[in-house]
Amino acid sequence: MNQRLQRLGDQIQRELAVLIRDEINDPRLTGFVTISSVKVSSDLGYADIYVTVMEPELNDAMSKHSHEASLQVLNKAAGFLRTELSHSLKTRTTPRLRFHYDEVTARGNYMMDLINKAVTKTEKTEANVDNDDNGEDDSNSAL
């Protein structure tokens, strides 16, 4: 992606973050929407917006299925957001907006959670082994 498209994508990302926060008041959009990245096509026809949604409840919050309603709300509001975006962009045309769930960020968060669980389990296991070793040494010295 060339530098012009990258700058336009960054500007769209900043503007959309404000618009989604301030202008979209749909009750189905329950979580906090984070725009991970924006990829603009070379002909400026489309902008693919990758989002994650931080839900208030954390049970299975990073799965794709839990965010389908939020993505539907954003895709339904794409026309409104495009119109509002056209007021702030200095381009001849405003790209059509397509929202996608950012699986990369969600997958990274899932992997970090797994790593943290494994580290915690390893630390507990090592603590138990140390306690067992200390207990065995005392019993052997008594004999």
N, C-alpha and C positions, 0 to 999 in steps of 0.2 A: 504494500500500500504506500502510495507516495505521500509526501509531507503535507500537501494541500488536503488530501482526504483525511489524513490523521488529525489535522487541526480542526477540520469541520466536524469530525466525529467527536473530538473532545468538547467542542462548543455545544454540539447537540446533547452530549452527556450532561454537561453542566446545566443547560437550560431545561432539559427534561426532568432532572432531579428536582428542580424548584417547582416546575409545573405539576408534577405528580404529587409532591408534598402539599402544595397550596391549593390546587384547583380540582383535583379528583377527590370527591367526597362520597364515593360509593361504599356502602356498608359491607359489601362482599370483599372489599380490599382491606383485610383485617390486619395484616402485618406491615412491617417497615420495609419498603421497597428500596433495594440497592441496585443501581445500574453498574454492572461489572465492566462492560465494554460496549462500544458502538462501532460497527463496521459499515462503512458507506460504500456502495457500489461505485465503480469507476465512472458510470454515466450519471451519477447523482440521482438515480431513479428510486433506489431503496436504501433504507438504513436498517440494519439488523441490530436490535437492541437486546443485549443479554442481561437478564435481571435475576436476582435472588430475592426472596421474601423472608424476612425474619418474623416468624409467627410468635404470638404471645405464649402459646403453649409449646413446649419443647419436645413433646412426644412425636417422633418421626417427622420433625419439622423440616428436614432438609430433603425430603423425597419429592420427586417430580409430581407425583399424584396429589400431594397435599397442596400444591400451588396452582392446580389447573384453573380453579375459580378466579384466582388473582390474575392469571395470564389472560383469561377470557375478558375480564374487566379492562385490562390494559389494551388488549387488541380491539375491543369495542370502542374505547376512547381514543384510538389512534388517529381518527380523523380530526377530532377536536384538538388533540395535542399537536398534530401537524399544522393546523390553522394557527394556533397560538405560537408555535415555533417559527412560523413564517414571518411573524411580526418582528422577531429579534434577529433572524438570520439575514445576512446581506447577500444572498444568492438569488439567482434568477428563478430557480425552482426549489421547492422544498421536498426532500426525499419522502417517500411513503414509509411509514414506520411499521416494522414487524417486530413484535416482542417474542423472545425465546427465553426459556428457563436455562440459566447458566449451570450446566451440570459439572463443569470443571471446578467451580468454587465449592459447590455442594459436595463433590467427591473429595476435594481436599479437606474440607471440614470433617467429613466422615472418617477419612484416614487419620487425621490428627486425633480424633476421639478414640479410634482403635489403638493408636500408639500410646496415648495417655493411659488407657485401660491396661495395656500390656506392661507398661512401666510400673504402674501401681501394683499390679499382680506380682511382678518380679520382686519389687521391694518388699512386699509382704512375705513372699516365699523366702527371701534371703533373711529377713528378720526372724522367721520361724526356724530356719536352719541354724542360725546363730544361737538362738535360745536352746534348741535341742542339743547342739554341740556342748554348750556350757553345762547343761544338765547331765550329760553323759560323763563328762570329765569328773564331776563331783562324785558320781556314783562309783566310778572306777577307782578313784583314790581312796574311797572308804574301804574297799576290799583289801 
